[in-house]
Amino acid sequence: MPPLVPGFTITGELSSDAQGSTWAAMRTLDDKSLVLKVIPVSDVTEARATAVQLMAVLDRIDNEHLVGQHGAIALADGQLALVLDRVTGGSLAQLLGDRGNLSPGETVTTLAPLFGALAALHAAGVEHGDLAPRSIRFSADGRPLIGDVGVSRLMGRAGGQVDRDESLMAPEVAGGAPPSAASDVYSMAAIGWLCLTGAPPDPVSTIQCATTVSPRIPVRLTDVLTSCLSADPASRPSARGAAIEVFDAVQAESVALSSTADPATEITRRIRATAAVVPVPVPSSAGKRLRWFLVVGAIALLVMVAIGGGTRWFGTRAPEPVRPATARSSATSTSGSLTDVVTASDSPRVAAAGLLQALVDARALAYAARSPVLLDLVYAPGAPRAGADRSNLATALERGATYLEMRFVVKDAVFLDGTSDAARIRATILTPAYETGQPDGRRVAHASETVGPSVFTLSLTQDGWRILGLAAP
């Protein structure tokens, strides 16, 4: 029976377990799609007050790897409804159920930012206390997020039953100690072990046989996890330290979510997978700071929803469809395979190509969506070239025009020079043949063209690397 939650229309049940039930819902005030997690508590007034206090703390944490919380509602039947963001990429539990385990690179992509999110929670004085694959979710574009923050505290304080997975629980918590930052580190590492091997860690064999579990698992990664799985809480690294060490252990790669997420999100996963930081000289004293930036920035550098299309930067303006069109644009795909980009990203040439390809992919996606807002994924503030793109997209929106099968391909990218927050890349941009849609169903063909070589000036903004300018070499 769907719960009766004032101000919301229930549209379907998503899951049900010992922690309660989770429902898809529409907020009647603004038709926003959200999730309601309804949990049993013995004193709903106390539980709601605790939830409101916790959410006030979480509101001050700026981290994109935490599921957003928007309120707590006391229900007439004595239960508590938590209002949460809708996250549509499935849970880690679903993903492991489908696939059994993840590759080392996928594990790094999942774990490193989650350790970073734990560090943000711990800095604010919040422990999760019940980390498990079911509480880790993926956005549609593949970004991992920690959910259920505070749920075990709410249920525990109210006398409810907390269904913890003892195989992922720190030994001191299993022995009766309260959850702590150190126990969260243990549980996250145990989840990482589960991702790598398909089985939770055994306290004895994990430590003794870490390097013989599988030849495909890099020793550096198992070393980090076993240090986090120490029986002594004081011997475990902090969440922030673990994030850095996990990121350094092996090359990250895109997590394949095809079995649990909408296939239409493949292009945005591709953008995330190709996000590489342009190599710049870094003094050894700044190494840890840069690696920490990479953990919270490079893995998720371009993890943003976007949908495809693009035009020339030089010469004539792009062909403008002059009539309204009802045809929907097709999703763009990047040239080359994810594996090629990711595995070669330790070389300067490929790192430059991967980063620039991600940025021009985002520009192409903005055109297919006819969304000027998505150009924020492409350009740094004040970029002169952004104005022409925004004008083209405004015209397309006004006339109802569509760009079809449009994409860019980066060729011969070379890193020229840079600092810690700026870089120059020389590259040629190929625009393969594409079409524009017309209202009568016709498609007008446009020939392929090549521009360059050109020099792209990139700037490191608070949201990641963006294009500041480009010019002839």
Secondary structure as GFF3:
##gff-version 3
##sequence-region A 1 473
A	DSSP	beta_strand	8	17	.	.	.	ID=ss1
A	DSSP	beta_strand	20	27	.	.	.	ID=ss2
A	DSSP	beta_strand	32	39	.	.	.	ID=ss3
A	DSSP	alpha_helix	44	58	.	.	.	ID=ss4
A	DSSP	beta_strand	69	74	.	.	.	ID=ss5
A	DSSP	beta_strand	80	85	.	.	.	ID=ss6
A	DSSP	alpha_helix	92	99	.	.	.	ID=ss7
A	DSSP	alpha_helix	104	123	.	.	.	ID=ss8
A	DSSP	three_ten_helix	133	135	.	.	.	ID=ss9
A	DSSP	beta_strand	136	138	.	.	.	ID=ss10
A	DSSP	beta_strand	144	146	.	.	.	ID=ss11
A	DSSP	alpha_helix	151	157	.	.	.	ID=ss12
A	DSSP	three_ten_helix	166	168	.	.	.	ID=ss13
A	DSSP	alpha_helix	171	174	.	.	.	ID=ss14
A	DSSP	alpha_helix	181	197	.	.	.	ID=ss15
A	DSSP	alpha_helix	205	208	.	.	.	ID=ss16
A	DSSP	three_ten_helix	210	212	.	.	.	ID=ss17
A	DSSP	alpha_helix	219	228	.	.	.	ID=ss18
A	DSSP	three_ten_helix	233	235	.	.	.	ID=ss19
A	DSSP	alpha_helix	239	249	.	.	.	ID=ss20
A	DSSP	three_ten_helix	263	265	.	.	.	ID=ss21
A	DSSP	alpha_helix	266	273	.	.	.	ID=ss22
A	DSSP	three_ten_helix	284	286	.	.	.	ID=ss23
A	DSSP	alpha_helix	287	293	.	.	.	ID=ss24
A	DSSP	pi_helix	294	298	.	.	.	ID=ss25
A	DSSP	alpha_helix	338	343	.	.	.	ID=ss26
A	DSSP	alpha_helix	348	369	.	.	.	ID=ss27
A	DSSP	three_ten_helix	372	377	.	.	.	ID=ss28
A	DSSP	alpha_helix	386	399	.	.	.	ID=ss29
A	DSSP	beta_strand	402	404	.	.	.	ID=ss30
A	DSSP	beta_strand	409	418	.	.	.	ID=ss31
A	DSSP	beta_strand	422	431	.	.	.	ID=ss32
A	DSSP	beta_strand	434	437	.	.	.	ID=ss33
A	DSSP	beta_strand	443	446	.	.	.	ID=ss34
A	DSSP	beta_strand	449	461	.	.	.	ID=ss35
A	DSSP	beta_strand	464	471	.	.	.	ID=ss36
###
